[in-house]
Amino acid sequence: MKADQVTPENIDEYIAGFPPAVRAILGILRQTIRQAAPQATEKISYQMPTYFLNGNLVHFAAYKNHIGFYPTPSGISAFQDDLKAYKTSKGAVQFPLDKPLPLELVKRMVEFRVVENSGKTGKGK
């Protein structure tokens, strides 16, 4: 999200703020997450699209050269071998915009987070 943009109220507004090529990538990512976690609620949190189920599952955000995907530190460590081709940090991975999204990996990461959060009770943070 650009610094001068108003915080979007929902994921549709967030995605609409990007050029068509990026919107297409974000739409595919959104669809993949929704299929892997159909019971999750969509919202904007930390100015990013967020999926919530007994706490935050994953976030994503578009940047100039990559899509940031935030499956929490446990999601990164559980898939560290699969993520070797990407730049990662404690709780994030960067998927370059000029390469295809690893949708099967994203799906598995979201499913992992659903199982991980299924042991939680209440609304979380």
BAMARKE-254674 format. One record per residue: x, y, z of N, C-alpha, C, O in turn. Coordinates in pm, whole numbers, padded with zeros to 5 digits, always signed. Layout:
XYZXYZXYZXYZ ...
end
This chain:
+00084-00118+00000+00000+00000+00000+00088+00124+00000+00187+00130+00073 +00055+00221-00079+00131+00344-00087+00106+00428+00037-00002+00425+00096 +00209+00504+00076+00201+00583+00199+00090+00687+00194+00033+00721+00298 +00058+00738+00076-00043+00843+00066-00185+00790+00047-00279+00868+00031 -00202+00659+00048-00334+00601+00031-00409+00598+00164-00350+00584+00271 -00539+00610+00154-00625+00596+00270-00636+00447+00301-00641+00365+00209 -00641+00413+00429-00654+00273+00466-00785+00218+00410-00892+00274+00436 -00778+00109+00335-00901+00051+00280-00987-00009+00391-00937-00051+00495 -01118-00012+00366-01210-00068+00465-01226-00218+00451-01268-00285+00545 -01193-00272+00332-01208-00415+00310-01107-00460+00205-01037-00379+00145 -01101-00590+00183-01002-00645+00092-01031-00605-00053-00937-00585-00131 -01156-00593-00090-01188-00546-00226-01127-00408-00251-01067-00385-00356 -01142-00318-00157-01086-00184-00171-00934-00190-00175-00871-00117-00253 -00874-00275-00094-00729-00289-00092-00679-00330-00232-00591-00265-00288 -00737-00435-00285-00694-00488-00415-00718-00385-00526-00637-00374-00618 -00828-00312-00518-00863-00214-00621-00760-00102-00632-00755-00034-00734 -00680-00081-00529-00582+00026-00528-00455-00002-00605-00363+00080-00604 -00446-00116-00671-00324-00154-00742-00345-00163-00892-00459-00172-00938 -00236-00160-00969-00248-00175-01114-00308-00311-01151-00303-00405-01071 -00366-00322-01271-00435-00446-01310-00354-00574-01294-00408-00675-01248 -00227-00573-01329-00147-00696-01318-00133-00740-01173-00140-00859-01142 -00113-00644-01084-00100-00675-00941-00235-00718-00885-00243-00809-00803 -00342-00651-00929-00476-00691-00885-00504-00837-00919-00562-00910-00839 -00462-00879-01037-00484-01019-01078-00410-01115-00985-00467-01216-00943 -00286-01084-00952-00208-01169-00861-00273-01172-00724-00287-01279-00664 -00312-01056-00674-00376-01049-00541-00508-01127-00540-00541-01192-00440 -00582-01120-00649-00708-01194-00657-00686-01344-00651-00761-01416-00585 -00583-01391-00720-00552-01534-00717-00505-01576-00578-00544-01681-00528 -00423-01493-00515-00378-01523-00379-00497-01527-00283-00508-01617-00200 -00585-01430-00296-00705-01426-00211-00789-01552-00229-00834-01612-00131 -00811-01592-00352-00890-01711-00381-00825-01836-00322-00894-01923-00267 -00694-01846-00331-00621-01961-00277-00637-01967-00125-00660-02074-00069 -00624-01853-00059-00639-01848+00087-00782-01886+00126-00802-01964+00219 -00879-01831+00056-01020-01859+00089-01054-02006+00071-01133-02062+00147 -00995-02070-00032-01020-02212-00053-00956-02297+00057-01011-02399+00097 -00840-02255+00104-00769-02329+00209-00829-02306+00347-00813-02389+00436 -00896-02193+00365-00954-02159+00495-01092-02095+00475-01111-01977+00504 -01188-02174+00425-01319-02114+00393-01393-02060+00515-01480-01974+00500 -01361-02108+00632-01429-02062+00753-01366-01935+00811-01420-01877+00906 -01254-01891+00756-01187-01771+00807-01263-01645+00767-01330-01641+00664 -01251-01544+00848-01311-01414+00824-01207-01322+00760-01091-01319+00801 -01250-01248+00659-01163-01149+00596-01179-01015+00667-01289-00975+00704 -01066-00947+00684-01070-00812+00739-00940-00741+00703-00847-00802+00650 -00934-00614+00731-00811-00537+00718-00755-00520+00858-00823-00474+00949 -00629-00559+00874-00559-00543+01001-00415-00505+00968-00356-00562+00876 -00359-00411+01041-00225-00360+01009-00221-00306+00866-00117-00313+00801 -00332-00253+00819-00348-00198+00684-00324-00302+00575-00288-00268+00462 -00345-00430+00609-00325-00539+00513-00445-00632+00514-00513-00644+00616 -00472-00699+00402-00571-00806+00403-00530-00913+00503-00416-00959+00505 -00626-00952+00586-00600-01045+00695-00710-01150+00697-00826-01122+00671 -00669-01272+00730-00764-01383+00747-00757-01423+00893-00650-01445+00948 -00875-01431+00954-00888-01447+01098-00972-01570+01129-01081-01587+01075 -00920-01657+01215-00992-01775+01263-00930-01813+01396-00821-01870+01401 -00999-01783+01505-00942-01803+01639-00809-01730+01651-00716-01780+01714 -00800-01613+01593-00678-01535+01587-00637-01515+01442-00699-01570+01351 -00534-01436+01422-00488-01411+01287-00429-01538+01227-00348-01606+01290 -00471-01569+01104-00414-01682+01031-00297-01634+00947-00182-01671+00971 -00327-01550+00848-00226-01496+00757-00266-01356+00715-00383-01317+00722 -00166-01281+00671-00185-01149+00610-00113-01152+00476-00027-01236+00453 -00148-01058+00388-00067-01037+00269-00069-00889+00234-00156-00814+00278 +00029-00849+00154+00037-00710+00111+00117-00703-00018+00208-00783-00040 +00084-00607-00101+00155-00587-00226+00253-00471-00211+00223-00370-00148 +00368-00489-00271+00473-00388-00271+00521-00368-00414+00469-00431-00507 +00618-00283-00433+00664-00250-00567+00713-00373-00644+00682-00387-00763 +00787-00460-00580+00849-00572-00650+00808-00710-00598+00853-00811-00652 +00725-00714-00495+00690-00844-00439+00555-00841-00368+00499-00735-00340 +00506-00961-00339+00391-00979-00251+00446-01028-00118+00517-01128-00114 +00414-00959-00013+00451-01004+00120+00342-01096+00172+00224-01063+00168 +00383-01212+00222+00288-01309+00278+00334-01337+00420+00450-01368+00443 +00241-01325+00514+00273-01327+00656+00196-01439+00727+00085-01418+00776 +00256-01559+00733+00189-01673+00796+00231-01693+00942+00214-01803+00995 +00284-01593+01006+00339-01595+01142+00473-01670+01144+00504-01744+01051 +00551-01651+01248+00680-01720+01255+00669-01872+01248+00754-01938+01188 +00566-01929+01306+00551-02075+01302+00527-02123+01159+00574-02230+01121 +00454-02046+01080+00430-02082+00941+00556-02075+00858+00574-02156+00767 +00643-01981+00888+00771-01972+00816+00861-02089+00855+00919-02154+00769 +00874-02115+00985+00966-02221+01028+00918-02358+00983+01000-02444+00952 +00788-02382+00980+00736-02512+00939+00762-02542+00791+00765-02658+00751 +00781-02439+00711+00799-02456+00567+00934-02401+00519+00950-02368+00402 +01030-02392+00611+01157-02328+00576+01227-02395+00457+01290-02326+00377 +01217-02526+00446+01280-02593+00332+01212-02556+00200+01280-02540+00098 +01081-02541+00202+01006-02504+00081+01027-02357+00043+01001-02318-00071 +01073-02277+00138+01085-02133+00117+01227-02089+00082+01253-01969+00073 +01317-02183+00062+01458-02148+00038+01478-02060-00085+01575-01985-00090 +01390-02068-00181+01404-01988-00303+01356-01843-00285+01369-01762-00377 +01302-01811-00168+01243-01680-00144+01312-01609-00029+01373-01673+00058 +01303-01478-00029+01352-01398+00083+01251-01412+00197+01131-01391+00178 +01300-01448+00314+01213-01465+00430+01269-01388+00549+01386-01350+00552 +01183-01365+00646+01221-01312+00776+01147-01396+00879+01086-01497+00845 +01151-01355+01001+01091-01434+01110+00947-01474+01082+00909-01588+01109 +00865-01383+01028+00724-01413+01008+00672-01383+00869+00551-01378+00848 +00763-01362+00773+00719-01319+00640+00801-01385+00530+00914-01429+00550 +00738-01390+00414+00807-01435+00293+00772-01337+00181+00661-01284+00176 +00868-01313+00093+00846-01226-00022+00839-01310-00149+00932-01382-00182 +00727-01299-00218+00708-01364-00347+00726-01258-00455+00644-01166-00464 +00831-01268-00538+00854-01167-00642+00737-01156-00739+00676-01256-00776 +00706-01035-00778+00595-01012-00871+00625-01067-01011+00532-01095-01087 +00752-01082-01044+00786-01130-01178+00798-01282-01187+00843-01335-01289 +00757-01352-01083+00758-01498-01083+00618-01548-01045+00545-01477-00975 +00579-01666-01091+00448-01719-01052+00439-01742-00902+00535-01785-00838 +00322-01714-00847+00301-01744-00704+00304-01894-00682+00249-01970-00763 +00368-01940-00575+00367-02083-00543+00236-02118-00471+00234-02136-00349 +00129-02127-00548-00005-02139-00489-00023-02265-00405-00090-02261-00302 +00035-02375-00447+00022-02498-00368+00092-02481-00233+00041-02528-00131 +00205-02415-00232+00276-02388-00106+00193-02294-00018+00180-02318+00102 +00137-02189-00077+00052-02098+00000-00065-02174+00061-00098-02155+00178 -00127-02260-00017-00240-02340+00032-00198-02425+00151-00269-02430+00252 -00085-02491+00141-00039-02576+00251-00005-02494+00375-00029-02538+00487 +00050-02377+00355+00083-02290+00468-00044-02242+00539-00050-02240+00662 -00144-02205+00461-00271-02160+00521-00336-02277+00595-00385-02260+00707 -00337-02393+00533-00395-02510+00600-00322-02542+00730-00385-02577+00830 -00191-02529+00731-00111-02547+00853-00156-02449+00961-00175-02487+01076 -00174-02323+00922-00216-02221+01019-00357-02247+01070-00386-02221+01187 -00446-02298+00986-00582-02333+01031-00574-02440+01139-00638-02427+01243 -00496-02543+01115-00481-02650+01215-00418-02593+01341-00462-02625+01452 -00317-02512+01325-00249-02452+01441-00346-02367+01524-00344-02374+01647 -00430-02289+01457-00525-02203+01529-00646-02280+01579-00720-02229+01663 -00669-02401+01529-00789-02475+01573-00780-02513+01721-00882-02542+01784 -00660-02513+01776-00645-02542+01918-00671-02422+02007-00678-02436+02129 -00685-02305+01948-00710-02183+02024-00860-02169+02049-00942-02222+01973 -00894-02099+02154-01034-02068+02182-01050-01918+02193-00954-01846+02217 -01170-01873+02175-01198-01730+02187-01162-01655+02062-01138-01716+01957 -01157-01524+02072-01135-01439+01956-00988-01409+01929-00956-01354+01823 -00899-01444+02018-00759-01412+01995-00735-01265+02014-00813-01197+02080 -00628-01215+01955-00591-01074+01970-00680-00986+01886-00663-00864+01887 
end
